[in-house]
């Protein structure tokens, strides 16, 4: 079957997460991946094998410093950015200026200056940005939004959101580039932006002020020594001390990780399997945050990155009752067994003066509760969807994490409006940055 006409796509950053986009675009008749951009040729070759498996021709490969040339020569219509978080703006801004449709992985970027640069470019070009917040597309989360919009709890007065990363998933952020805040913005930006965006979306409200405390309490050399967990090695591969460490990652034991990272080390020296109790680690693993919203509601948020199980609990309190969401994404299990990704979901409405009701929910046994598949449909067809996140949504979610990070440093509450340079404020929903069609 002919694949023409089609939109020509470039995927920038060819790590593990980028597979989702490469595979999906290759499977859609209206799209074709024509260019890959990454500093590592081995990883780009892996993605070209994915295209070959889908019956697609190989994409041309480009080094990052030639991205401008890529835009000029490849006739690209859409750019998907899945690089290290701190580098997102390096590709978002020139792609927007070139008139491309741009989709970026969350977080949109990692600091206020980069955020301002992106917002300014959107204003100047009129070309909007889409942020890939897949949590919005989980049917359970859509149900929560609908219930709150219908007034199930009356006026929303407060929210509590507890997020637990287990010692498999949580530990992984301390093995990779994410463990250095200059790369990822820390878990308040890289991970919690998912949750901040979700609450912003549920409440249809704007965060205004943030306060919080955060520290490195479990991972890193000092805490690891204090708790008797530290083993003496730099990275797991080839280290005898790592063979009995339940926190160590064996890259050679996983075909995809071996191909994307272990085999790619010869190109750039990047180690995907560093010791979670080694240094340097400049991000926090235990964070408590308080957010005040424009209409008066508050949110308390806690992230724990070293839990025995993984999931989250959300409680929304209102003038007519309370909505409770409990999600178990992984259960406890021995460290030498495959990850248990079984999910248990319970959604309970507790009205005032009435018995509680367990509400029916649609639970999809797919990555991110079905959020990935449904998000990709919204982004690349058959979409569109009102759940698609814009640069405004990306900036608001980012701003909560940035404000929290500043609180950790200063011990003082931070107003969102004080984060960005004058003239680069987050636009209003009716401002010059349109919703993505």
C-alpha positions as CSV (number, residue, x, y, z in Angstrom):
1,X,0.0,0.0,0.0
2,X,1.4,3.4,-0.9
3,X,2.5,5.6,2.0
4,X,2.2,8.9,0.1
5,X,1.4,11.6,0.8
6,X,2.9,11.5,4.2
7,X,4.3,13.9,6.8
8,X,8.1,13.8,7.1
9,X,9.2,13.4,10.8
10,X,12.5,13.7,12.6
11,X,13.1,12.0,15.9
12,X,15.7,13.9,18.0
13,X,17.2,11.7,20.8
14,X,17.2,8.0,20.2
15,X,17.3,6.5,23.8
16,X,14.8,4.1,25.3
17,X,11.8,6.4,25.4
18,X,12.2,7.4,21.8
19,X,11.3,3.9,20.7
20,X,7.6,4.6,21.4
21,X,7.6,7.4,18.9
22,X,9.8,5.7,16.2
23,X,7.6,2.5,16.3
24,X,4.4,4.4,16.3
25,X,5.2,6.8,13.4
26,X,6.6,3.9,11.3
27,X,3.2,2.2,11.7
28,X,1.1,5.2,10.6
29,X,0.4,5.6,6.9
30,X,0.4,9.4,7.1
31,X,3.8,9.7,8.6
32,X,7.4,8.6,7.8
33,X,10.5,9.0,10.0
34,X,13.1,10.4,7.6
35,X,15.7,11.7,10.0
36,X,17.3,10.7,13.3
37,X,19.4,13.1,15.4
38,X,21.6,11.9,18.2
39,X,25.3,12.1,19.3
40,X,25.5,8.3,19.3
41,X,25.5,6.4,16.0
42,X,24.9,3.1,17.6
43,X,21.6,4.2,19.1
44,X,20.5,5.7,15.8
45,X,21.4,2.4,14.1
46,X,19.1,0.6,16.6
47,X,16.2,2.9,15.7
48,X,16.9,2.3,12.0
49,X,16.5,-1.4,12.7
50,X,13.1,-0.6,14.2
51,X,12.2,1.1,11.0
52,X,13.4,-1.8,9.0
53,X,11.3,-4.2,11.1
54,X,8.3,-2.0,10.2
55,X,9.1,-2.3,6.5
56,X,10.2,1.3,6.3
57,X,13.4,2.7,4.6
58,X,16.2,3.8,6.8
59,X,16.2,7.4,8.1
60,X,19.2,9.6,7.5
61,X,21.3,10.1,10.6
62,X,22.5,13.5,11.9
63,X,24.8,14.8,14.6
64,X,23.2,17.4,17.0
65,X,25.5,20.2,15.8
66,X,24.0,19.7,12.3
67,X,20.4,20.0,13.4
68,X,19.9,23.3,11.5
69,X,21.2,21.6,8.3
70,X,18.8,18.7,9.0
71,X,15.8,21.1,9.0
72,X,17.0,22.8,5.8
73,X,17.7,19.6,3.8
74,X,15.2,17.0,5.0
75,X,12.0,18.9,4.4
76,X,10.8,17.9,7.8
77,X,7.1,18.6,8.7
78,X,7.2,17.4,12.4
79,X,9.9,17.1,15.0
80,X,9.7,14.8,18.0
81,X,12.2,15.8,20.8
82,X,13.2,13.0,23.3
83,X,16.7,14.1,24.3
84,X,18.2,14.7,27.7
85,X,15.8,17.2,29.3
86,X,18.3,20.1,29.5
87,X,18.7,20.0,25.7
88,X,15.1,20.1,24.7
89,X,15.1,23.9,23.9
90,X,18.2,23.4,21.5
91,X,15.8,21.6,19.1
92,X,12.4,23.0,20.0
93,X,13.3,26.6,19.2
94,X,14.9,26.1,15.7
95,X,12.2,23.6,14.8
96,X,9.5,26.1,15.7
97,X,11.3,28.9,13.8
98,X,11.4,26.5,10.8
99,X,7.7,26.1,10.9
100,X,7.7,22.5,12.0
101,X,5.0,20.9,14.1
102,X,6.9,20.1,17.4
103,X,6.2,17.5,20.0
104,X,8.4,17.3,23.0
105,X,8.6,14.7,25.8
106,X,7.9,16.0,29.3
107,X,9.3,18.0,30.9
108,X,9.3,20.8,28.4
109,X,12.7,22.0,29.7
110,X,14.5,22.3,33.0
111,X,14.9,25.9,34.0
112,X,13.3,29.3,33.8
113,X,15.6,30.8,31.1
114,X,15.0,27.9,28.8
115,X,11.3,28.0,29.4
116,X,11.2,31.8,28.6
117,X,13.1,31.1,25.4
118,X,10.6,28.5,24.3
119,X,7.6,30.7,25.2
120,X,9.1,33.7,23.5
121,X,9.6,31.7,20.3
122,X,6.0,30.5,20.4
123,X,4.8,34.1,20.7
124,X,7.1,35.3,17.9
125,X,6.3,32.5,15.4
126,X,2.7,31.8,16.3
127,X,3.8,28.1,16.0
128,X,2.5,26.1,19.0
129,X,4.3,23.4,20.9
130,X,2.8,20.1,22.1
131,X,4.1,18.5,25.3
132,X,3.7,14.7,25.6
133,X,1.9,14.4,29.0
134,X,0.7,10.8,28.5
135,X,-0.9,10.7,32.0
136,X,-3.8,12.9,30.7
137,X,-4.8,10.1,28.4
138,X,-5.1,7.3,31.0
139,X,-8.9,6.6,31.1
140,X,-8.9,6.6,34.9
141,X,-7.5,10.1,35.0
142,X,-10.0,11.2,32.4
143,X,-12.8,9.8,34.6
144,X,-11.4,11.8,37.6
145,X,-11.4,15.0,35.5
146,X,-15.0,14.4,34.3
147,X,-16.2,13.8,37.9
148,X,-14.6,16.9,39.2
149,X,-15.9,19.0,36.3
150,X,-19.4,17.7,37.0
151,X,-19.2,18.8,40.6
152,X,-19.0,15.4,42.2
153,X,-17.3,16.9,45.3
154,X,-18.7,20.4,45.0
155,X,-16.2,23.3,45.1
156,X,-12.7,21.8,45.2
157,X,-11.0,23.0,48.4
158,X,-7.8,20.8,48.6
159,X,-5.9,18.0,47.0
160,X,-3.4,15.5,48.3
161,X,-1.2,13.6,45.9
162,X,1.3,11.0,47.2
163,X,3.6,9.4,44.6
164,X,5.7,6.3,45.4
165,X,8.5,5.1,43.2
166,X,9.7,1.7,44.1
167,X,13.3,0.5,44.5
168,X,13.4,-0.7,40.9
169,X,11.9,2.2,39.1
170,X,12.9,4.9,41.6
171,X,16.5,3.6,41.8
172,X,16.8,3.9,38.0
173,X,16.7,7.7,38.1
174,X,19.9,7.5,40.3
175,X,21.8,5.3,37.8
176,X,21.3,7.6,34.8
177,X,21.9,11.2,33.6
178,X,18.8,12.1,35.6
179,X,20.7,12.0,38.9
180,X,22.4,15.3,38.0
181,X,20.0,18.2,38.4
182,X,21.7,20.2,35.6
183,X,20.5,17.5,33.2
184,X,17.0,16.7,34.4
185,X,15.9,19.5,36.8
186,X,15.6,16.7,39.5
187,X,12.5,14.6,40.1
188,X,10.4,17.7,40.8
189,X,10.8,18.6,37.2
190,X,11.5,15.4,35.3
191,X,9.0,13.1,37.1
192,X,6.6,15.3,39.2
193,X,5.8,17.5,36.2
194,X,3.5,14.6,35.1
195,X,1.5,15.0,38.4
196,X,1.6,18.8,38.5
197,X,0.2,18.9,35.0
198,X,-2.5,16.3,35.9
199,X,-3.7,18.3,39.0
200,X,-3.6,21.6,37.0
201,X,-5.7,19.9,34.3
202,X,-8.1,18.3,36.8
203,X,-8.7,21.6,38.6
204,X,-8.7,23.7,35.5
205,X,-6.8,26.2,37.6
206,X,-3.4,27.9,37.7
207,X,-0.8,27.4,40.4
208,X,0.3,30.7,42.1
209,X,2.6,29.9,45.1
210,X,4.8,27.0,46.1
211,X,6.6,26.0,49.3
212,X,8.5,22.8,50.0
213,X,11.3,20.8,51.5
214,X,13.4,18.2,49.7
215,X,16.5,16.2,50.4
216,X,18.7,13.3,49.3
217,X,17.7,10.9,52.1
218,X,18.2,7.4,50.7
219,X,20.4,7.3,47.6
220,X,23.9,8.8,47.1
221,X,27.1,8.0,48.9
222,X,26.4,9.6,52.3
223,X,22.9,8.1,52.8
224,X,24.0,4.8,51.4
225,X,26.8,4.5,53.8
226,X,24.6,5.7,56.7
227,X,22.0,3.0,56.0
228,X,24.5,0.2,55.3
229,X,23.5,-0.2,51.7
230,X,26.5,1.1,49.8
231,X,28.6,-1.2,47.7
232,X,32.1,-0.2,46.4
233,X,31.8,0.1,42.6
234,X,31.3,2.9,40.1
235,X,29.1,1.1,37.6
236,X,27.6,-2.3,37.6
237,X,28.9,-3.9,34.4
238,X,32.0,-5.9,35.1
239,X,32.0,-5.1,38.9
240,X,32.2,-8.0,41.3
241,X,30.7,-5.9,44.1
242,X,27.6,-5.3,41.9
243,X,26.7,-9.0,41.5
244,X,25.1,-9.2,45.0
245,X,23.7,-5.6,45.0
246,X,19.9,-5.7,44.6
247,X,20.1,-2.1,43.3
248,X,22.5,-2.9,40.5
249,X,21.3,-3.0,36.9
250,X,22.6,-5.7,34.6
251,X,22.6,-4.1,31.1
252,X,23.9,-7.3,29.4
253,X,20.8,-9.3,30.6
254,X,18.4,-7.2,28.6
255,X,18.6,-7.2,24.8
256,X,17.2,-3.7,24.4
257,X,19.4,-2.1,27.1
258,X,22.4,-3.9,25.8
259,X,21.9,-2.6,22.3
260,X,21.0,1.0,23.2
261,X,23.5,1.5,26.0
262,X,26.1,-1.2,26.6
263,X,27.0,-1.6,22.9
264,X,26.8,2.2,22.5
265,X,29.4,3.0,25.2
266,X,32.2,2.9,22.7
267,X,30.7,6.0,21.0
268,X,30.2,8.4,23.9
269,X,31.3,6.7,27.1
270,X,27.9,7.1,28.7
271,X,27.2,4.6,31.5
272,X,23.6,3.7,32.0
273,X,24.2,1.5,35.1
274,X,26.0,3.7,37.7
275,X,26.0,2.9,41.4
276,X,22.9,4.5,43.0
277,X,25.0,5.0,46.2
278,X,28.0,6.5,44.4
279,X,28.6,10.1,43.4
280,X,27.8,12.6,42.2
281,X,24.1,12.7,42.9
282,X,22.6,16.2,43.0
283,X,18.9,15.5,42.9
284,X,16.5,14.8,45.9
285,X,14.8,11.5,46.6
286,X,12.3,12.7,49.2
287,X,10.2,15.8,48.6
288,X,7.2,17.5,50.3
289,X,5.5,20.4,48.5
290,X,2.6,22.7,49.1
291,X,0.9,24.6,46.2
292,X,-1.7,27.3,46.3
293,X,-4.0,27.8,43.3
294,X,-5.5,31.0,41.9
295,X,-9.0,30.1,43.0
296,X,-7.9,29.2,46.5
297,X,-7.5,25.4,46.5
298,X,-4.3,24.0,47.9
299,X,-2.4,20.8,47.0
300,X,0.0,18.9,49.2
301,X,2.3,16.6,47.2
302,X,4.9,14.1,48.4
303,X,7.3,12.1,46.3
304,X,9.2,9.1,47.7
305,X,11.7,7.5,45.3
306,X,12.7,4.5,47.5
307,X,9.4,2.8,48.3
308,X,8.8,-1.0,48.6
309,X,5.9,-0.7,46.2
310,X,5.0,1.7,43.4
311,X,1.8,3.7,42.8
312,X,-0.1,6.8,43.9
313,X,-2.9,8.0,46.1
314,X,-4.9,11.1,45.4
315,X,-7.6,12.7,47.6
316,X,-9.7,15.6,46.4
317,X,-11.7,17.3,49.1
318,X,-14.6,19.5,48.3
319,X,-17.7,21.3,49.7
320,X,-19.9,18.2,48.9
321,X,-17.5,15.4,49.7
322,X,-14.3,13.6,48.8
323,X,-12.9,11.7,45.8
324,X,-10.2,9.1,46.5
325,X,-8.0,7.4,43.9
326,X,-5.7,4.5,44.8
327,X,-3.4,3.0,42.1
328,X,-1.0,0.2,42.7
329,X,1.4,-0.1,39.8
330,X,3.8,-2.7,41.2
331,X,3.8,-4.9,44.3
332,X,6.6,-6.0,46.5
333,X,8.7,-8.9,45.1
334,X,12.3,-10.2,45.5
335,X,14.9,-8.2,43.5
336,X,16.0,-11.1,41.3
337,X,12.5,-11.7,39.7
338,X,10.9,-9.9,36.8
339,X,9.1,-6.7,37.6
340,X,5.4,-7.2,38.6
341,X,3.5,-4.6,36.7
342,X,0.0,-5.8,37.8
343,X,-2.2,-2.8,38.5
344,X,-4.9,-2.4,41.1
345,X,-7.1,0.7,40.8
346,X,-9.9,1.9,43.1
347,X,-11.9,5.1,42.7
348,X,-14.2,6.0,45.6
349,X,-16.6,8.9,46.0
350,X,-17.5,9.8,49.6
351,X,-20.4,12.3,49.6
352,X,-21.3,14.2,52.7
353,X,-24.1,12.4,54.7
354,X,-24.2,9.5,52.3
355,X,-22.5,6.1,52.1
356,X,-19.3,5.9,50.0
357,X,-19.5,4.6,46.4
358,X,-16.8,2.6,44.6
359,X,-17.0,3.9,41.0
360,X,-16.4,1.9,37.9
361,X,-13.2,2.7,36.0
362,X,-11.6,1.5,32.7
363,X,-8.2,0.0,33.5
364,X,-6.0,-0.7,30.5
365,X,-3.2,-3.2,31.0
366,X,-0.9,-1.2,28.7
367,X,2.1,1.2,29.4
368,X,1.1,4.1,31.6
369,X,-2.5,2.7,31.9
370,X,-3.1,3.0,28.1
371,X,-1.9,6.6,28.2
372,X,0.8,6.1,25.6
373,X,-1.4,4.6,22.9
374,X,-4.2,7.0,23.3
375,X,-1.8,10.0,23.4
376,X,-0.1,8.9,20.2
377,X,-3.5,8.7,18.5
378,X,-4.3,12.2,19.7
379,X,-0.9,13.5,18.5
380,X,-0.6,11.8,15.1
381,X,-4.2,10.7,14.3
382,X,-7.0,9.9,14.3
383,X,-7.1,12.7,17.0
384,X,-7.4,15.6,17.9
385,X,-8.1,15.6,21.6
386,X,-9.0,18.3,24.1
387,X,-6.6,16.6,26.5
388,X,-3.5,17.5,24.4
389,X,-1.1,19.7,26.3
390,X,0.3,22.9,25.0
391,X,3.4,24.9,25.8
392,X,1.3,26.8,28.4
393,X,0.5,23.5,30.1
394,X,4.2,22.5,29.9
395,X,5.3,25.8,31.5
396,X,2.8,25.6,34.3
397,X,3.8,22.1,35.3
398,X,7.4,23.0,35.0
399,X,6.9,26.2,37.1
400,X,5.7,24.2,40.1
401,X,8.8,22.0,40.0
402,X,11.1,24.9,39.5
403,X,9.5,26.8,42.4
404,X,9.8,23.7,44.6
405,X,13.5,23.4,43.7
406,X,14.1,27.0,44.7
407,X,12.3,26.4,48.0
408,X,14.6,23.5,48.7
409,X,17.5,25.9,48.4
410,X,16.1,29.0,50.1
411,X,13.6,27.8,52.6
412,X,11.2,30.5,51.4
413,X,7.9,30.3,49.5
414,X,8.1,31.1,45.8
415,X,5.5,32.9,43.7
416,X,5.2,31.4,40.2
417,X,5.2,34.9,38.6
418,X,8.6,35.5,40.1
419,X,10.2,32.6,38.2
420,X,10.3,33.9,34.6
421,X,12.0,37.0,33.3
422,X,9.7,40.0,32.8
423,X,7.9,39.8,29.4
424,X,8.2,36.0,29.3
425,X,5.3,35.1,31.6
426,X,3.2,32.0,31.1
427,X,0.4,33.0,28.7
428,X,-3.3,32.9,29.8
429,X,-5.5,30.3,28.3
430,X,-7.0,32.9,26.1
431,X,-3.6,34.5,25.2
432,X,-1.5,34.3,22.0
433,X,-0.5,30.7,22.4
434,X,-3.3,28.7,20.8
435,X,-4.5,25.2,21.8
436,X,-3.1,22.4,19.6
437,X,-5.7,21.3,17.0
